[in-house]
Amino acid sequence: MYQRILVPIDGSPTAQRALDYALALARETHAELIPLYVVDIPIVAYEAPGYDPSIVRDALLETGEALKKDALAAMQRENVRGEPRVVEILAPGIDVAERILEEARATHCDLVVMGTHGRRGFRRLVLGSVAERFTRISCCPVLLIPGAVDDGATATAVTHTASTHRTGKVLL
């Protein structure tokens, strides 16, 4: 069904849930999996007096490499092929969602699995939503995995979603 699945990772429990689901789906469909960590240094940081963005960049790259290593280990345990990636936002004005889109296009992904925190109201306005933004601009189907649910509800949602994937019915 799927040949190449991209899953953004950031070290959060929500992203880990998405990675776990993407691993299971990739194993089941014999798809290649591409876990993706995006390094983004906010523009505001560049404008602070005496600020050296290379310190933040280096720390984010180190985090990305650690997450890449963990994702690769999980893929090997699950016998899933693919290559985790760490990419940077290099052009001004590009956001994380757009960088994920660039990678989805470049790697010819036919599904993106990503976690969503489910923020509403003021929190969403202030913090934004990479998942929502990506879903609006995506070039391929997007499967959103909720973050803040209890374990029983997660297992039920994942089982239901996996069975609807196989039947070809609309998921969201």
TORKOL-4160 file (C-alpha; in steps of 0.2 Angstrom, whole numbers, padded with zeros to 4 digits, m for minus):
172
<pt num="1" X="0000" Y="0000" Z="0000"/>
<pt num="2" X="0013" Y="0013" Z="0005"/>
<pt num="3" X="0031" Y="0013" Z="m0002"/>
<pt num="4" X="0039" Y="0027" Z="0008"/>
<pt num="5" X="0033" Y="0034" Z="0025"/>
<pt num="6" X="0040" Y="0050" Z="0032"/>
<pt num="7" X="0038" Y="0053" Z="0051"/>
<pt num="8" X="0044" Y="0070" Z="0059"/>
<pt num="9" X="0052" Y="0067" Z="0076"/>
<pt num="10" X="0057" Y="0079" Z="0089"/>
<pt num="11" X="0060" Y="0069" Z="0105"/>
<pt num="12" X="0043" Y="0073" Z="0112"/>
<pt num="13" X="0031" Y="0059" Z="0119"/>
<pt num="14" X="0019" Y="0064" Z="0105"/>
<pt num="15" X="0032" Y="0062" Z="0091"/>
<pt num="16" X="0037" Y="0045" Z="0099"/>
<pt num="17" X="0019" Y="0039" Z="0098"/>
<pt num="18" X="0019" Y="0044" Z="0079"/>
<pt num="19" X="0036" Y="0035" Z="0076"/>
<pt num="20" X="0029" Y="0019" Z="0085"/>
<pt num="21" X="0014" Y="0019" Z="0074"/>
<pt num="22" X="0024" Y="0023" Z="0058"/>
<pt num="23" X="0036" Y="0009" Z="0062"/>
<pt num="24" X="0021" Y="m0003" Z="0064"/>
<pt num="25" X="0013" Y="0003" Z="0048"/>
<pt num="26" X="0030" Y="0002" Z="0038"/>
<pt num="27" X="0033" Y="m0016" Z="0045"/>
<pt num="28" X="0015" Y="m0021" Z="0040"/>
<pt num="29" X="0016" Y="m0013" Z="0022"/>
<pt num="30" X="0035" Y="m0017" Z="0019"/>
<pt num="31" X="0037" Y="0002" Z="0017"/>
<pt num="32" X="0053" Y="0012" Z="0019"/>
<pt num="33" X="0053" Y="0023" Z="0034"/>
<pt num="34" X="0061" Y="0040" Z="0035"/>
<pt num="35" X="0061" Y="0048" Z="0052"/>
<pt num="36" X="0065" Y="0066" Z="0050"/>
<pt num="37" X="0072" Y="0079" Z="0063"/>
<pt num="38" X="0071" Y="0097" Z="0058"/>
<pt num="39" X="0084" Y="0110" Z="0065"/>
<pt num="40" X="0075" Y="0127" Z="0067"/>
<pt num="41" X="0083" Y="0142" Z="0075"/>
<pt num="42" X="0070" Y="0156" Z="0078"/>
<pt num="43" X="0074" Y="0172" Z="0069"/>
<pt num="44" X="0072" Y="0181" Z="0086"/>
<pt num="45" X="0087" Y="0172" Z="0093"/>
<pt num="46" X="0098" Y="0180" Z="0079"/>
<pt num="47" X="0093" Y="0198" Z="0084"/>
<pt num="48" X="0098" Y="0196" Z="0103"/>
<pt num="49" X="0114" Y="0206" Z="0107"/>
<pt num="50" X="0129" Y="0195" Z="0109"/>
<pt num="51" X="0120" Y="0180" Z="0104"/>
<pt num="52" X="0129" Y="0166" Z="0095"/>
<pt num="53" X="0117" Y="0156" Z="0085"/>
<pt num="54" X="0130" Y="0142" Z="0082"/>
<pt num="55" X="0129" Y="0137" Z="0100"/>
<pt num="56" X="0110" Y="0133" Z="0098"/>
<pt num="57" X="0113" Y="0126" Z="0081"/>
<pt num="58" X="0126" Y="0114" Z="0088"/>
<pt num="59" X="0115" Y="0108" Z="0102"/>
<pt num="60" X="0100" Y="0105" Z="0090"/>
<pt num="61" X="0111" Y="0096" Z="0078"/>
<pt num="62" X="0117" Y="0085" Z="0093"/>
<pt num="63" X="0099" Y="0082" Z="0098"/>
<pt num="64" X="0095" Y="0077" Z="0081"/>
<pt num="65" X="0109" Y="0065" Z="0079"/>
<pt num="66" X="0104" Y="0057" Z="0095"/>
<pt num="67" X="0086" Y="0055" Z="0090"/>
<pt num="68" X="0092" Y="0049" Z="0073"/>
<pt num="69" X="0102" Y="0035" Z="0081"/>
<pt num="70" X="0087" Y="0030" Z="0092"/>
<pt num="71" X="0076" Y="0029" Z="0077"/>
<pt num="72" X="0088" Y="0019" Z="0068"/>
<pt num="73" X="0090" Y="0007" Z="0082"/>
<pt num="74" X="0070" Y="0005" Z="0083"/>
<pt num="75" X="0070" Y="0002" Z="0064"/>
<pt num="76" X="0083" Y="m0012" Z="0066"/>
<pt num="77" X="0073" Y="m0020" Z="0080"/>
<pt num="78" X="0057" Y="m0020" Z="0070"/>
<pt num="79" X="0066" Y="m0025" Z="0054"/>
<pt num="80" X="0060" Y="m0009" Z="0045"/>
<pt num="81" X="0071" Y="m0002" Z="0031"/>
<pt num="82" X="0075" Y="0016" Z="0028"/>
<pt num="83" X="0086" Y="0030" Z="0034"/>
<pt num="84" X="0083" Y="0043" Z="0047"/>
<pt num="85" X="0088" Y="0061" Z="0042"/>
<pt num="86" X="0093" Y="0077" Z="0051"/>
<pt num="87" X="0089" Y="0093" Z="0040"/>
<pt num="88" X="0091" Y="0111" Z="0044"/>
<pt num="89" X="0080" Y="0126" Z="0039"/>
<pt num="90" X="0092" Y="0136" Z="0029"/>
<pt num="91" X="0082" Y="0150" Z="0020"/>
<pt num="92" X="0074" Y="0164" Z="0030"/>
<pt num="93" X="0055" Y="0163" Z="0030"/>
<pt num="94" X="0054" Y="0144" Z="0029"/>
<pt num="95" X="0045" Y="0136" Z="0044"/>
<pt num="96" X="0046" Y="0118" Z="0050"/>
<pt num="97" X="0030" Y="0113" Z="0041"/>
<pt num="98" X="0038" Y="0119" Z="0024"/>
<pt num="99" X="0054" Y="0110" Z="0028"/>
<pt num="100" X="0045" Y="0094" Z="0031"/>
<pt num="101" X="0036" Y="0097" Z="0014"/>
<pt num="102" X="0052" Y="0099" Z="0005"/>
<pt num="103" X="0058" Y="0083" Z="0012"/>
<pt num="104" X="0042" Y="0074" Z="0008"/>
<pt num="105" X="0044" Y="0079" Z="m0010"/>
<pt num="106" X="0062" Y="0076" Z="m0011"/>
<pt num="107" X="0060" Y="0058" Z="m0005"/>
<pt num="108" X="0044" Y="0054" Z="m0014"/>
<pt num="109" X="0034" Y="0050" Z="0001"/>
<pt num="110" X="0017" Y="0043" Z="m0001"/>
<pt num="111" X="0012" Y="0046" Z="0018"/>
<pt num="112" X="0017" Y="0057" Z="0032"/>
<pt num="113" X="0013" Y="0051" Z="0050"/>
<pt num="114" X="0015" Y="0065" Z="0063"/>
<pt num="115" X="0010" Y="0068" Z="0081"/>
<pt num="116" X="m0002" Y="0082" Z="0086"/>
<pt num="117" X="m0003" Y="0089" Z="0103"/>
<pt num="118" X="m0021" Y="0094" Z="0100"/>
<pt num="119" X="m0019" Y="0112" Z="0107"/>
<pt num="120" X="m0035" Y="0123" Z="0105"/>
<pt num="121" X="m0039" Y="0141" Z="0108"/>
<pt num="122" X="m0026" Y="0153" Z="0115"/>
<pt num="123" X="m0012" Y="0140" Z="0117"/>
<pt num="124" X="m0014" Y="0135" Z="0098"/>
<pt num="125" X="m0013" Y="0154" Z="0093"/>
<pt num="126" X="0002" Y="0157" Z="0103"/>
<pt num="127" X="0012" Y="0140" Z="0100"/>
<pt num="128" X="0005" Y="0137" Z="0083"/>
<pt num="129" X="0004" Y="0119" Z="0076"/>
<pt num="130" X="0016" Y="0112" Z="0064"/>
<pt num="131" X="0004" Y="0097" Z="0061"/>
<pt num="132" X="m0010" Y="0108" Z="0056"/>
<pt num="133" X="0001" Y="0119" Z="0045"/>
<pt num="134" X="0008" Y="0104" Z="0036"/>
<pt num="135" X="m0009" Y="0096" Z="0034"/>
<pt num="136" X="m0014" Y="0111" Z="0025"/>
<pt num="137" X="0001" Y="0112" Z="0013"/>
<pt num="138" X="0005" Y="0093" Z="0011"/>
<pt num="139" X="0008" Y="0085" Z="m0006"/>
<pt num="140" X="0002" Y="0068" Z="0001"/>
<pt num="141" X="m0009" Y="0060" Z="0014"/>
<pt num="142" X="m0006" Y="0064" Z="0032"/>
<pt num="143" X="m0010" Y="0053" Z="0047"/>
<pt num="144" X="m0011" Y="0062" Z="0063"/>
<pt num="145" X="m0008" Y="0053" Z="0079"/>
<pt num="146" X="m0015" Y="0061" Z="0095"/>
<pt num="147" X="m0003" Y="0064" Z="0109"/>
<pt num="148" X="m0013" Y="0067" Z="0125"/>
<pt num="149" X="m0024" Y="0052" Z="0127"/>
<pt num="150" X="m0023" Y="0037" Z="0140"/>
<pt num="151" X="m0015" Y="0021" Z="0135"/>
<pt num="152" X="m0031" Y="0012" Z="0132"/>
<pt num="153" X="m0038" Y="0025" Z="0121"/>
<pt num="154" X="m0022" Y="0025" Z="0111"/>
<pt num="155" X="m0022" Y="0007" Z="0108"/>
<pt num="156" X="m0040" Y="0007" Z="0102"/>
<pt num="157" X="m0037" Y="0022" Z="0091"/>
<pt num="158" X="m0022" Y="0014" Z="0083"/>
<pt num="159" X="m0030" Y="m0003" Z="0080"/>
<pt num="160" X="m0045" Y="0006" Z="0072"/>
<pt num="161" X="m0034" Y="0017" Z="0061"/>
<pt num="162" X="m0024" Y="0002" Z="0056"/>
<pt num="163" X="m0039" Y="m0008" Z="0051"/>
<pt num="164" X="m0047" Y="0007" Z="0041"/>
<pt num="165" X="m0030" Y="0009" Z="0032"/>
<pt num="166" X="m0032" Y="m0009" Z="0026"/>
<pt num="167" X="m0050" Y="m0006" Z="0020"/>
<pt num="168" X="m0045" Y="0010" Z="0011"/>
<pt num="169" X="m0059" Y="0020" Z="0020"/>
<pt num="170" X="m0056" Y="0038" Z="0025"/>
<pt num="171" X="m0046" Y="0040" Z="0041"/>
<pt num="172" X="m0049" Y="0058" Z="0047"/>
